[in-house]
Amino acid sequence: MSELNLSKALDAAREAAEAAGVVLRHYWRKGVAVELKSDDTPVTAADREAELTIREILQKALPEASIFGEEFGRDDHGNDLLWMVDPLDGTKSFVRRTPFFSTQIALMHRGELVLGVSSAPVYGETMWASKDGGAWFNGERVHVADTRDMAKASLSTGNIKTLTKDARWAALGAMIRDSNRIRGYGDFCHYHLLARGGLDLVIESDVSILDVAALAVIVREAGGVFTDLAGKALTLDTTSVLAGTPAIHALALDRFSTSH
C-alpha cells in the first residue's frame, strides 16, 4: 500500500472515529435502550448508528476495501484491504454509565495491520498510528517506556477469565508478585497508557480482534510489542493479548511459555 494511500486512509479513519464520537456522546447524554444479541452481549442503537456512520465515511474514502464491523458483519470485496471496525468497544461499560468505551478502527493490508485509530470521546482521547508513521496521542507523538526490569514494571489486566483455567494463572500470579504494581484499567485505557509510557505490560485472554486491531498498530508504532499470549502475530482469529515494552514483553512471554 503506497504511502499516499495510507495517509488518505488514516485521514478517513480519523474522520470516521470523530463522527462516531458525535453519535456516542449523543446517546451517552440522553440514554439508550439495551438489547441482547444471540451471545447475550448487549447492543444498542448507539452501536448500530455509530457503525453505519463509520461505514459511510470509509466506503466513500476507500471504496475498494472490504469492511468487517462488529454490528453488521463483513462486506467482502475479495481484495487486499480490510477495514476492521468496532464502533462501540465497551458496550457493557456504556450501558452502565461507565466511561470506559471507545471507537476502534483498523486497516489490514494483505493480512498486515497497517493503521489504527482509537477514540475515547468521553475522555477526549484519540490515538492513531500508521505503519512506519509513529504513534500519536491527541496530536503529540508518544513512545512506550524503557522499563526493562519486572520489579519496576506496572502491569494491567483486562478480560482474563480463560486464563484462570490453566497453568498460566500461576505464572500471572508470580508476575504480579514480582512486579512494581498491578492495575486493571481494561478496554482502550490500558493500551493508551502503555503506548504513552504509563504502563509496561497488558494481559488479556478473552478478546476479539476487532477490540484490539487498532490498538496493536498504535502500541507497535510507539515502540512496543503486541502479540497474543503465545507470542504469535495477530490474525482475524486472535483472542488474547500480551502487549508491552520490548523487555517486559519478553520476560512475560518466557514466564507464560514455561508455565505449560
C-alpha positions as CSV (number, residue, x, y, z in Angstrom):
1,M,0.0,0.0,0.0
2,S,1.5,3.3,-1.0
3,E,2.4,6.0,1.5
4,L,-0.1,8.4,-0.2
5,N,-3.0,5.9,0.0
6,L,-2.1,5.0,3.6
7,S,-2.2,8.7,4.6
8,K,-5.6,9.1,2.8
9,A,-6.9,6.0,4.7
10,L,-5.7,7.3,8.0
11,D,-7.4,10.7,7.4
12,A,-10.7,8.8,6.6
13,A,-10.4,6.6,9.7
14,R,-9.8,9.7,12.0
15,E,-12.8,11.4,10.4
16,A,-14.9,8.4,10.9
17,A,-13.9,8.0,14.5
18,E,-14.7,11.6,15.2
19,A,-18.1,11.3,13.5
20,A,-18.8,8.2,15.6
21,G,-17.9,10.1,18.7
22,V,-20.7,12.6,18.0
23,V,-23.2,9.7,17.9
24,L,-21.9,8.1,21.0
25,R,-21.8,11.4,23.0
26,H,-25.4,12.0,22.0
27,Y,-26.6,8.7,23.3
28,W,-24.4,8.9,26.4
29,R,-26.2,12.1,27.4
30,K,-29.8,11.0,26.6
31,G,-29.6,7.3,27.5
32,V,-30.4,4.4,25.2
33,A,-32.4,1.1,25.4
34,V,-30.4,-2.1,25.6
35,E,-31.0,-5.3,23.6
36,L,-29.2,-8.6,23.9
37,K,-27.5,-10.4,21.0
38,S,-27.7,-14.1,20.5
39,D,-24.5,-14.5,22.6
40,D,-26.1,-12.5,25.4
41,T,-23.9,-9.5,25.0
42,P,-25.6,-6.1,24.9
43,V,-26.1,-3.9,21.9
44,T,-27.8,-0.5,21.5
45,A,-28.9,2.0,18.8
46,A,-25.6,3.8,19.6
47,D,-23.6,0.8,18.4
48,R,-25.5,0.4,15.2
49,E,-25.8,4.1,14.3
50,A,-22.1,4.7,15.0
51,E,-21.1,1.8,12.8
52,L,-23.3,3.0,9.9
53,T,-21.7,6.4,10.2
54,I,-18.2,4.9,10.1
55,R,-19.0,2.7,7.2
56,E,-20.3,5.6,5.1
57,I,-17.1,7.6,5.5
58,L,-14.8,4.7,5.0
59,Q,-16.6,3.4,1.9
60,K,-16.5,6.8,0.3
61,A,-12.8,7.3,1.0
62,L,-11.7,3.7,0.0
63,P,-14.5,2.0,-2.0
64,E,-12.3,-0.9,-3.0
65,A,-11.8,-2.0,0.6
66,S,-13.9,-4.6,2.5
67,I,-15.3,-3.7,5.9
68,F,-15.6,-6.1,8.9
69,G,-17.8,-4.5,11.5
70,E,-18.9,-5.6,15.0
71,E,-22.6,-5.0,14.3
72,F,-23.1,-5.5,10.6
73,G,-20.6,-8.2,9.8
74,R,-18.2,-8.4,6.8
75,D,-18.7,-6.9,3.3
76,D,-16.2,-8.9,1.4
77,H,-15.0,-7.5,-1.9
78,G,-12.3,-10.2,-2.2
79,N,-9.3,-7.8,-2.3
80,D,-6.2,-7.0,-0.2
81,L,-7.8,-4.3,2.0
82,L,-10.0,-4.9,5.0
83,W,-11.3,-2.3,7.4
84,M,-11.9,-3.6,10.9
85,V,-14.5,-1.6,12.9
86,D,-15.8,-1.8,16.5
87,P,-18.0,1.3,16.7
88,L,-18.5,1.0,20.5
89,D,-15.9,-1.2,22.2
90,G,-17.1,-1.4,25.7
91,T,-20.9,-1.5,25.3
92,K,-21.2,-3.1,28.8
93,S,-19.5,-0.1,30.2
94,F,-21.5,2.3,28.1
95,V,-24.9,1.0,29.3
96,R,-23.8,1.0,32.9
97,R,-22.7,4.7,32.6
98,T,-19.1,3.8,33.0
99,P,-17.0,5.9,30.5
100,F,-14.6,3.0,29.6
101,F,-15.7,2.8,25.9
102,S,-14.2,3.7,22.6
103,T,-14.4,3.5,18.8
104,Q,-11.8,1.2,17.2
105,I,-10.9,1.4,13.5
106,A,-8.1,-0.5,11.9
107,L,-7.0,-1.3,8.3
108,M,-5.4,-4.6,7.3
109,H,-3.5,-4.9,4.0
110,R,-2.7,-8.4,2.8
111,G,-3.0,-9.7,6.4
112,E,-0.9,-7.0,8.0
113,L,-2.4,-4.3,10.2
114,V,-1.2,-1.0,8.8
115,L,-3.2,1.7,10.6
116,G,-5.3,2.1,13.7
117,V,-7.4,4.8,15.3
118,S,-8.7,4.6,18.9
119,S,-11.1,7.3,20.0
120,A,-12.5,7.6,23.5
121,P,-14.9,10.5,23.1
122,V,-16.0,11.0,26.7
123,Y,-12.3,11.0,27.8
124,G,-11.4,13.4,25.0
125,E,-8.6,11.0,23.9
126,T,-7.7,10.0,20.4
127,M,-4.7,7.9,19.5
128,W,-3.7,6.9,16.0
129,A,-0.8,5.3,14.1
130,S,0.1,4.0,10.7
131,K,2.9,1.7,9.6
132,D,6.3,3.5,10.0
133,G,4.5,6.7,10.9
134,G,4.8,6.6,14.7
135,A,2.0,6.7,17.3
136,W,0.2,9.9,18.2
137,F,-1.9,10.9,21.2
138,N,-4.1,14.0,20.6
139,G,-1.5,15.2,18.1
140,E,1.6,14.5,20.2
141,R,4.0,11.7,19.3
142,V,4.3,9.1,22.0
143,H,6.5,6.2,22.9
144,V,6.4,3.3,25.3
145,A,8.5,3.4,28.4
146,D,12.0,1.9,28.6
147,T,11.2,-0.4,31.5
148,R,13.4,-3.5,31.5
149,D,13.1,-5.0,35.0
150,M,9.9,-6.8,36.1
151,A,10.5,-5.4,39.6
152,K,10.0,-1.9,38.2
153,A,7.1,-2.8,35.8
154,S,3.5,-1.7,36.0
155,L,1.0,-4.4,34.8
156,S,-2.6,-4.1,33.8
157,T,-5.1,-6.9,33.1
158,G,-8.4,-6.8,31.2
159,N,-10.6,-9.8,30.4
160,I,-8.8,-12.8,31.9
161,K,-11.4,-15.4,32.8
162,T,-9.9,-18.1,30.5
163,L,-6.5,-17.5,32.0
164,T,-7.8,-18.7,35.4
165,K,-8.4,-22.2,34.0
166,D,-4.8,-23.3,33.3
167,A,-1.2,-23.1,34.5
168,R,-0.7,-19.6,33.1
169,W,-2.8,-18.4,36.1
170,A,0.1,-19.3,38.4
171,A,2.5,-17.5,36.1
172,L,0.4,-14.4,36.2
173,G,0.3,-14.6,40.0
174,A,4.1,-14.8,40.1
175,M,4.4,-11.8,37.7
176,I,2.1,-9.8,39.9
177,R,4.2,-10.7,43.0
178,D,7.4,-9.7,41.2
179,S,6.2,-6.5,39.6
180,N,6.1,-3.0,40.9
181,R,2.3,-2.7,40.8
182,I,-0.8,-4.2,39.3
183,R,-3.9,-2.4,37.9
184,G,-6.9,-3.4,35.9
185,Y,-7.7,-0.5,33.6
186,G,-9.2,-2.5,30.8
187,D,-10.6,-1.7,27.4
188,F,-8.9,1.1,25.5
189,C,-7.5,2.7,28.6
190,H,-4.5,0.4,29.4
191,Y,-3.4,0.3,25.8
192,H,-3.4,4.1,25.6
193,L,-1.4,4.2,28.8
194,L,1.1,1.6,27.5
195,A,1.7,3.4,24.3
196,R,2.4,6.7,26.0
197,G,4.7,5.2,28.7
198,G,2.3,5.0,31.7
199,L,2.2,1.1,31.8
200,D,4.6,-1.6,30.9
201,L,2.5,-4.7,30.2
202,V,-1.1,-5.5,29.3
203,I,-2.5,-9.0,29.6
204,E,-5.9,-10.3,28.3
205,S,-7.1,-13.8,27.5
206,D,-10.6,-13.1,26.2
207,V,-10.8,-10.5,23.4
208,S,-12.0,-10.1,19.8
209,I,-9.6,-9.0,17.1
210,L,-12.0,-6.0,16.5
211,D,-11.3,-4.9,20.1
212,V,-7.5,-4.7,19.7
213,A,-6.5,-4.4,16.0
214,A,-6.2,-0.6,16.0
215,L,-4.5,-0.7,19.4
216,A,-2.0,-3.2,18.2
217,V,-0.8,-0.8,15.5
218,I,-0.6,2.1,18.0
219,V,1.4,0.1,20.5
220,R,3.8,-1.2,17.9
221,E,4.4,2.2,16.3
222,A,5.0,3.5,19.9
223,G,7.9,1.0,20.1
224,G,6.1,-1.7,22.0
225,V,5.5,-5.4,21.2
226,F,1.9,-6.7,20.7
227,T,1.2,-10.4,20.3
228,D,-1.2,-13.0,21.6
229,L,-0.4,-14.8,24.9
230,A,1.7,-17.4,23.0
231,G,3.8,-14.7,21.3
232,K,2.1,-15.2,17.9
233,A,1.2,-12.4,15.5
234,L,-2.3,-11.2,15.4
235,T,-4.8,-12.7,12.9
236,L,-8.6,-12.4,12.5
237,D,-8.9,-15.3,14.9
238,T,-6.8,-13.8,17.7
239,T,-8.5,-14.0,21.2
240,S,-5.7,-13.0,23.6
241,V,-3.1,-10.2,24.1
242,L,0.3,-9.8,25.5
243,A,1.5,-6.3,24.9
244,G,4.3,-4.4,26.5
245,T,7.7,-2.7,26.3
246,P,10.1,-4.9,24.4
247,A,12.0,-6.1,27.5
248,I,8.9,-6.7,29.7
249,H,7.0,-8.4,27.0
250,A,9.9,-10.8,26.5
251,L,10.1,-11.6,30.2
252,A,6.3,-12.2,30.4
253,L,6.3,-14.4,27.3
254,D,9.1,-16.5,28.8
255,R,7.1,-17.0,32.0
256,F,3.9,-17.9,30.2
257,S,5.8,-20.2,27.8
258,T,7.4,-22.2,30.7
259,S,4.1,-22.4,32.7
260,H,2.6,-25.1,30.4
